[in-house]
């Protein structure tokens, strides 16, 4: 095939720039930026509601005061017929010269509960609209074709499988256009500091979760500067303008929760990461149950409850586990499905247990959850062998120190022999009781089989 070289072009002063989702927060910020910084004079903003959208009239007045000729149109750009009609209405003296696709929506859910309606709700304004924009403008000499994607499609985000898939399509479309010599830039945005329609309803727990994930809010002026830098080149189809918190990424790396695509960013801490991970595993991983084994029943319950409350506090963004009541309902203190998954993942890593995603809903308080984990980690029984083995270990250590001075007058040996005899008698009694129970409940044929197999008599 041929190699196509495209030289970046500035936005044409007499051309029309189409911004989908133009009355939304990011679309409006982009429109103002184009009018003030790029001297764009012809703007076509679309949204589902058009001029009826909140703030649309004020936005139009503001842009006109900046010298722009602006049209706000009600158009479902995912509807090919409606979009065709919109594009046909652009005046010939101000032809379409740039497309900026900002439209999108959220409908979060865990993958196991994601329904067809939620898929359609999120994919349609992103995927269908983007494809129609591409297909209906591919014959035009555009100076820019910008897709507002999301970092969720690059590194993933719990509860946003549909949103991640929609944005990954935009990234792929940008590569597709590049392969055909068409302009395209997909920008996988991180979090903007300016709250948008999609991020404005995030709770404190949601924001804390983003912060722990290593995504920091990006000031608007910085985001718009990155928009200019990204659209001024055609060398990359996909760019990720996001503010990353390297300290938070390192923490996720130590926990083993860092997305593979980000590992090179903290690779310099590799030896530290391995050392820290080893220390963590020794403290909280498979050895957590062993640590419980050396504790009394009361100490075990306290340790597991403290573990649960510590991770609940971290998920909710509290400074200490003291802020989490042992009997407080998870739902009442702000847990949702995403928080539940994060807590499950944290406790699974801390205990070495494979835990269900419904954990928080099955055991709705810290106390109930701690009780369940305690049963998994240190099941109680008439003979608590795990605890007994811990006591034997301590006894063995004590005997080793006493035996070195040769001062045993026989008392310790006698006690040990008596203890061993009692243990053997208890075991034999339990075995005899078990045999008696089996014989009492057995059929004649089973009794004969028992005599043949167990007693060796025939």
C-alpha positions as semicolon CSV with decimal commas, in nm:
position;residue;x (nm);y (nm);z (nm)
1;X;0,000;0,000;0,000
2;X;0,095;0,363;-0,017
3;X;0,241;0,572;0,261
4;X;0,036;0,885;0,325
5;X;0,196;1,188;0,489
6;X;-0,040;1,445;0,630
7;X;0,081;1,781;0,755
8;X;-0,125;1,920;1,046
9;X;-0,344;2,210;0,944
10;X;-0,473;2,489;1,167
11;X;-0,846;2,527;1,205
12;X;-0,978;2,713;0,903
13;X;-1,104;3,057;1,007
14;X;-1,401;3,041;0,769
15;X;-1,485;2,676;0,827
16;X;-1,742;2,529;1,062
17;X;-1,639;2,323;1,366
18;X;-1,891;2,063;1,480
19;X;-1,888;1,975;1,852
20;X;-2,114;1,691;1,962
21;X;-2,226;1,713;2,322
22;X;-2,159;2,082;2,271
23;X;-2,386;2,205;2,550
24;X;-2,228;1,970;2,806
25;X;-1,950;2,082;3,038
26;X;-1,654;1,964;2,829
27;X;-1,819;2,059;2,500
28;X;-1,891;2,412;2,623
29;X;-1,536;2,453;2,758
30;X;-1,400;2,340;2,422
31;X;-1,625;2,579;2,231
32;X;-1,516;2,875;2,446
33;X;-1,152;2,773;2,401
34;X;-1,187;2,759;2,023
35;X;-1,354;3,099;2,014
36;X;-1,097;3,271;2,234
37;X;-0,771;3,091;2,155
38;X;-0,817;2,976;1,796
39;X;-1,041;3,259;1,677
40;X;-1,294;3,005;1,552
41;X;-1,588;3,196;1,411
42;X;-1,837;2,926;1,308
43;X;-1,947;2,674;1,569
44;X;-2,214;2,408;1,537
45;X;-2,298;2,257;1,878
46;X;-2,525;1,955;1,905
47;X;-2,703;1,788;2,192
48;X;-3,015;1,581;2,237
49;X;-3,204;1,882;2,377
50;X;-3,052;2,157;2,168
51;X;-3,137;2,505;2,296
52;X;-3,358;2,346;2,564
53;X;-3,050;2,202;2,736
54;X;-2,960;2,366;3,070
55;X;-2,739;2,670;3,009
56;X;-2,755;2,641;2,628
57;X;-2,900;2,989;2,570
58;X;-2,644;3,154;2,799
59;X;-2,363;2,962;2,625
60;X;-2,479;3,079;2,283
61;X;-2,493;3,441;2,401
62;X;-2,145;3,414;2,553
63;X;-1,996;3,271;2,233
64;X;-2,161;3,537;2,020
65;X;-2,017;3,804;2,248
66;X;-1,677;3,649;2,174
67;X;-1,740;3,705;1,804
68;X;-1,847;3,356;1,704
69;X;-2,140;3,264;1,484
70;X;-2,291;2,976;1,682
71;X;-2,574;2,735;1,611
72;X;-2,705;2,500;1,878
73;X;-2,899;2,215;1,720
74;X;-3,107;1,938;1,874
75;X;-2,968;1,629;1,701
76;X;-2,921;1,269;1,801
77;X;-2,591;1,211;1,624
78;X;-2,631;0,836;1,676
79;X;-2,922;0,861;1,431
80;X;-2,761;0,849;1,085
81;X;-3,056;1,014;0,913
82;X;-3,069;1,300;1,163
83;X;-2,693;1,353;1,140
84;X;-2,704;1,351;0,759
85;X;-2,972;1,619;0,766
86;X;-2,763;1,826;1,009
87;X;-2,449;1,806;0,794
88;X;-2,643;1,889;0,479
89;X;-2,759;2,208;0,646
90;X;-2,407;2,348;0,693
91;X;-2,373;2,646;0,454
92;X;-2,137;2,602;0,159
93;X;-1,958;2,929;0,236
94;X;-1,859;2,787;0,577
95;X;-1,800;2,416;0,511
96;X;-1,733;2,164;0,781
97;X;-1,359;2,162;0,853
98;X;-1,333;1,998;1,197
99;X;-1,522;1,751;1,415
100;X;-1,488;1,721;1,792
101;X;-1,691;1,433;1,937
102;X;-1,751;1,507;2,308
103;X;-2,086;1,333;2,353
104;X;-2,115;1,049;2,601
105;X;-2,295;0,919;2,906
106;X;-2,246;0,680;3,197
107;X;-2,454;0,389;3,322
108;X;-2,231;0,204;3,568
109;X;-2,283;-0,155;3,674
110;X;-2,077;-0,459;3,760
111;X;-2,012;-0,684;3,463
112;X;-2,222;-0,963;3,614
113;X;-2,527;-0,735;3,632
114;X;-2,473;-0,533;3,313
115;X;-2,788;-0,544;3,100
116;X;-2,856;-0,480;2,732
117;X;-3,025;-0,148;2,810
118;X;-2,715;-0,026;2,992
119;X;-2,496;-0,130;2,700
120;X;-2,715;0,051;2,449
121;X;-2,743;0,359;2,670
122;X;-2,364;0,403;2,685
123;X;-2,248;0,266;2,349
124;X;-2,500;0,446;2,130
125;X;-2,392;0,810;2,185
126;X;-2,024;0,713;2,175
127;X;-1,993;0,433;1,921
128;X;-2,281;0,481;1,680
129;X;-2,235;0,857;1,667
130;X;-1,859;0,829;1,612
131;X;-1,899;0,582;1,327
132;X;-2,162;0,795;1,153
133;X;-1,943;1,103;1,191
134;X;-1,653;0,913;1,037
135;X;-1,852;0,764;0,753
136;X;-2,041;1,080;0,658
137;X;-1,733;1,306;0,660
138;X;-1,458;1,079;0,524
139;X;-1,478;1,251;0,183
140;X;-1,423;1,596;0,335
141;X;-1,088;1,767;0,376
142;X;-1,104;1,801;0,753
143;X;-0,824;1,966;0,948
144;X;-0,917;1,779;1,268
145;X;-1,127;1,483;1,378
146;X;-1,102;1,465;1,756
147;X;-1,263;1,194;1,968
148;X;-1,306;1,251;2,342
149;X;-1,227;0,906;2,479
150;X;-1,150;0,803;2,836
151;X;-0,864;0,651;3,033
152;X;-1,121;0,394;3,147
153;X;-1,076;0,224;2,810
154;X;-0,698;0,211;2,852
155;X;-0,654;0,094;3,211
156;X;-1,007;-0,016;3,302
157;X;-1,229;0,104;3,584
158;X;-1,449;-0,110;3,812
159;X;-1,814;-0,096;3,719
160;X;-1,755;0,070;3,381
161;X;-1,720;-0,221;3,141
162;X;-1,971;-0,065;2,899
163;X;-1,806;0,278;2,915
164;X;-1,458;0,128;2,871
165;X;-1,574;-0,068;2,566
166;X;-1,734;0,241;2,409
167;X;-1,419;0,446;2,449
168;X;-1,194;0,168;2,325
169;X;-1,398;0,173;2,005
170;X;-1,317;0,543;1,966
171;X;-0,947;0,465;2,008
172;X;-0,971;0,192;1,745
173;X;-1,160;0,422;1,509
174;X;-0,881;0,678;1,531
175;X;-0,629;0,410;1,429
176;X;-0,861;0,304;1,147
177;X;-0,876;0,658;1,010
178;X;-0,499;0,691;1,037
179;X;-0,457;0,373;0,835
180;X;-0,665;0,533;0,561
181;X;-0,479;0,863;0,564
182;X;-0,755;1,052;0,744
183;X;-0,701;1,291;1,035
184;X;-0,795;1,154;1,375
185;X;-0,692;1,192;1,736
186;X;-0,851;0,996;2,018
187;X;-0,789;1,155;2,356
188;X;-0,830;0,912;2,646
189;X;-0,894;1,179;2,907
190;X;-0,833;1,134;3,275
191;X;-1,039;1,328;3,528
192;X;-1,100;1,698;3,463
193;X;-1,106;1,920;3,768
194;X;-1,412;2,092;3,622
195;X;-1,705;1,867;3,714
196;X;-1,897;1,753;3,409
197;X;-2,238;1,595;3,366
198;X;-2,073;1,254;3,404
199;X;-1,844;1,335;3,699
200;X;-2,049;1,597;3,881
201;X;-2,241;1,338;4,079
202;X;-1,937;1,150;4,204
203;X;-1,947;1,099;4,581
204;X;-1,653;1,153;4,815
205;X;-1,600;0,776;4,813
206;X;-1,592;0,778;4,430
207;X;-1,335;1,059;4,426
208;X;-1,128;0,881;4,690
209;X;-1,137;0,565;4,477
210;X;-1,006;0,760;4,175
211;X;-0,733;0,910;4,391
212;X;-0,625;0,565;4,513
213;X;-0,624;0,448;4,152
214;X;-0,361;0,714;4,078
215;X;-0,581;0,953;3,874
216;X;-0,556;1,316;3,984
217;X;-0,793;1,594;3,874
218;X;-0,656;1,802;3,588
219;X;-0,707;2,182;3,591
220;X;-0,914;2,308;3,299
221;X;-0,642;2,530;3,154
222;X;-0,399;2,237;3,157
223;X;-0,654;2,010;2,987
224;X;-0,721;2,265;2,712
225;X;-0,348;2,314;2,659
226;X;-0,314;1,937;2,614
227;X;-0,605;1,946;2,370
228;X;-0,412;2,199;2,159
229;X;-0,091;1,998;2,178
230;X;-0,265;1,675;2,082
231;X;-0,458;1,811;1,787
232;X;-0,151;1,986;1,650
233;X;0,003;1,657;1,540
234;X;-0,104;1,353;1,343
235;X;0,180;1,129;1,456
236;X;-0,030;0,946;1,718
237;X;-0,384;0,820;1,681
238;X;-0,429;0,771;2,056
239;X;-0,299;0,989;2,337
240;X;-0,376;0,973;2,710
241;X;-0,396;1,323;2,860
242;X;-0,424;1,235;3,229
243;X;-0,263;1,348;3,552
244;X;-0,115;1,048;3,727
245;X;-0,014;1,026;4,091
246;X;0,304;0,817;4,087
247;X;0,297;0,767;4,463
248;X;-0,050;0,616;4,440
249;X;0,059;0,402;4,145
250;X;0,352;0,268;4,346
251;X;0,115;0,181;4,629
252;X;-0,108;-0,010;4,386
253;X;0,201;-0,181;4,247
254;X;0,301;-0,300;4,594
255;X;-0,051;-0,434;4,642
256;X;-0,032;-0,614;4,307
257;X;-0,325;-0,411;4,174
258;X;-0,148;-0,190;3,919
259;X;-0,279;-0,227;3,559
260;X;-0,003;-0,379;3,341
261;X;-0,009;-0,082;3,101
262;X;0,114;0,147;3,383
263;X;0,390;-0,075;3,523
264;X;0,670;0,089;3,326
265;X;0,588;0,419;3,496
266;X;0,695;0,279;3,833
267;X;0,948;0,027;3,708
268;X;1,230;0,210;3,884
269;X;1,083;0,093;4,216
270;X;1,095;-0,274;4,111
271;X;1,333;-0,398;4,385
272;X;1,145;-0,197;4,645
273;X;0,820;-0,333;4,509
274;X;0,934;-0,694;4,540
275;X;1,068;-0,637;4,891
276;X;0,752;-0,460;5,001
277;X;0,533;-0,722;4,840
278;X;0,724;-0,998;5,016
279;X;0,688;-0,819;5,349
280;X;0,317;-0,768;5,288
281;X;0,265;-1,130;5,196
282;X;0,446;-1,238;5,511
283;X;0,229;-1,007;5,724
284;X;-0,111;-1,036;5,560
285;X;-0,111;-1,303;5,292
286;X;-0,126;-1,678;5,346
287;X;0,043;-1,637;5,687
288;X;-0,247;-1,432;5,821
289;X;-0,427;-1,753;5,921
290;X;-0,109;-1,882;6,081
291;X;-0,081;-1,562;6,282
292;X;-0,436;-1,612;6,403
293;X;-0,350;-1,969;6,506
294;X;-0,123;-1,845;6,781
295;X;-0,393;-1,623;6,930
296;X;-0,672;-1,694;7,172
297;X;-1,030;-1,702;7,034
298;X;-1,095;-1,351;7,165
299;X;-0,773;-1,220;7,011
300;X;-0,860;-1,380;6,678
301;X;-1,197;-1,213;6,659
302;X;-1,042;-0,879;6,751
303;X;-0,768;-0,917;6,487
304;X;-1,007;-1,006;6,205
305;X;-1,250;-0,729;6,301
306;X;-0,964;-0,478;6,304
307;X;-0,857;-0,598;5,959
308;X;-1,208;-0,555;5,821
309;X;-1,259;-0,210;5,974
310;X;-0,916;-0,095;5,849
311;X;-1,001;-0,182;5,490
312;X;-1,356;-0,048;5,516
313;X;-1,211;0,283;5,636
314;X;-0,964;0,288;5,345
315;X;-1,239;0,223;5,088
316;X;-1,455;0,501;5,229
317;X;-1,163;0,742;5,265
318;X;-1,165;0,758;5,645
319;X;-0,842;0,836;5,829
320;X;-0,868;0,546;6,075
321;X;-1,071;0,230;6,139
322;X;-1,213;0,400;6,447
323;X;-1,450;0,587;6,215
324;X;-1,618;0,258;6,119
325;X;-1,872;0,115;6,363
326;X;-1,856;-0,261;6,404
327;X;-2,235;-0,294;6,373
328;X;-2,293;-0,014;6,120
329;X;-2,460;-0,128;5,800
330;X;-2,231;-0,102;5,497
331;X;-2,517;0,042;5,295
332;X;-2,584;0,311;5,554
333;X;-2,222;0,424;5,569
334;X;-2,197;0,476;5,193
335;X;-2,113;0,147;5,026
336;X;-2,222;0,079;4,670
337;X;-2,144;-0,206;4,431
338;X;-1,805;-0,059;4,336
339;X;-1,706;-0,009;4,699
340;X;-1,813;-0,364;4,770
341;X;-1,588;-0,500;4,496
342;X;-1,293;-0,294;4,617
343;X;-1,339;-0,417;4,973
344;X;-1,368;-0,777;4,852
345;X;-1,043;-0,738;4,656
346;X;-0,861;-0,583;4,950
347;X;-0,971;-0,848;5,197
348;X;-0,896;-1,124;4,948
349;X;-0,540;-0,995;4,907
350;X;-0,497;-0,950;5,284
351;X;-0,623;-1,294;5,382
352;X;-0,529;-1,506;5,082
353;X;-0,893;-1,615;5,051
354;X;-1,102;-1,626;4,735
355;X;-1,407;-1,420;4,828
356;X;-1,736;-1,368;4,639
357;X;-1,835;-1,030;4,492
358;X;-2,152;-1,045;4,704
359;X;-1,949;-1,053;5,026
360;X;-2,065;-0,713;5,155
361;X;-2,428;-0,788;5,078
362;X;-2,416;-1,133;5,239
363;X;-2,248;-0,998;5,555
364;X;-2,371;-0,637;5,579
365;X;-2,170;-0,514;5,881
366;X;-1,804;-0,522;5,979
367;X;-1,886;-0,752;6,269
368;X;-2,078;-0,999;6,053
369;X;-1,810;-0,994;5,785
370;X;-1,535;-1,048;6,042
371;X;-1,726;-1,347;6,180
372;X;-1,748;-1,500;5,834
373;X;-1,379;-1,445;5,764
374;X;-1,288;-1,592;6,100
375;X;-1,476;-1,910;6,013
376;X;-1,284;-1,931;5,684
377;X;-0,944;-1,854;5,835
378;X;-0,962;-2,032;6,170
379;X;-1,263;-2,265;6,195
380;X;-1,353;-2,350;6,552
381;X;-1,414;-2,704;6,671
382;X;-1,403;-2,930;6,980
383;X;-1,033;-2,988;6,912
384;X;-0,885;-2,669;6,770
385;X;-0,579;-2,833;6,613
386;X;-0,440;-2,509;6,470
387;X;-0,428;-2,348;6,817
388;X;-0,292;-2,667;6,979
389;X;-0,008;-2,685;6,728
390;X;0,081;-2,327;6,811
391;X;0,093;-2,417;7,181
392;X;0,313;-2,718;7,104
393;X;0,551;-2,496;6,910
394;X;0,585;-2,265;7,209
395;X;0,629;-2,563;7,444
396;X;0,901;-2,706;7,220
397;X;1,085;-2,374;7,230
398;X;1,059;-2,362;7,611
399;X;1,185;-2,720;7,645
400;X;1,485;-2,644;7,427
401;X;1,595;-2,367;7,662
402;X;1,532;-2,571;7,979
403;X;1,706;-2,881;7,846
404;X;2,037;-2,703;7,793
405;X;2,114;-2,663;8,164
406;X;2,057;-3,031;8,251
407;X;1,858;-2,939;8,565
408;X;1,546;-3,145;8,491
409;X;1,481;-3,360;8,801
410;X;1,239;-3,579;8,614
411;X;0,930;-3,372;8,688
412;X;0,903;-3,228;8,336
413;X;0,963;-3,568;8,176
414;X;0,699;-3,729;8,398
415;X;0,443;-3,458;8,317
416;X;0,508;-3,493;7,947
417;X;0,470;-3,869;7,960
418;X;0,142;-3,839;8,155
419;X;0,016;-3,579;7,909
420;X;0,104;-3,802;7,614
421;X;-0,070;-4,097;7,777
422;X;-0,385;-3,894;7,836
423;X;-0,380;-3,774;7,477
424;X;-0,346;-4,128;7,343
425;X;-0,627;-4,248;7,570
426;X;-0,852;-3,965;7,453
427;X;-0,778;-4,051;7,092
428;X;-0,843;-4,422;7,152
429;X;-1,170;-4,343;7,333
430;X;-1,281;-4,125;7,042
431;X;-1,192;-4,404;6,799
432;X;-1,384;-4,663;7,005
433;X;-1,684;-4,432;7,025
434;X;-1,672;-4,380;6,653
435;X;-1,659;-4,755;6,590
436;X;-1,949;-4,814;6,832
437;X;-2,157;-4,550;6,661
438;X;-2,084;-4,698;6,318
439;X;-2,171;-5,052;6,433
440;X;-2,492;-4,942;6,598
441;X;-2,613;-4,773;6,279
442;X;-2,478;-5,037;6,040
443;X;-2,667;-5,314;5,860
444;X;-2,555;-5,677;5,910
445;X;-2,375;-5,673;5,574
446;X;-2,192;-5,353;5,670
447;X;-2,086;-5,509;6,002
448;X;-1,938;-5,808;5,819
449;X;-1,757;-5,575;5,575
450;X;-1,620;-5,379;5,869
451;X;-1,486;-5,696;6,033
452;X;-1,319;-5,801;5,707
453;X;-1,173;-5,465;5,615
454;X;-1,100;-5,290;5,942
455;X;-1,020;-5,574;6,183
456;X;-0,862;-5,811;5,935
457;X;-1,081;-6,101;6,050
458;X;-1,237;-6,336;5,798
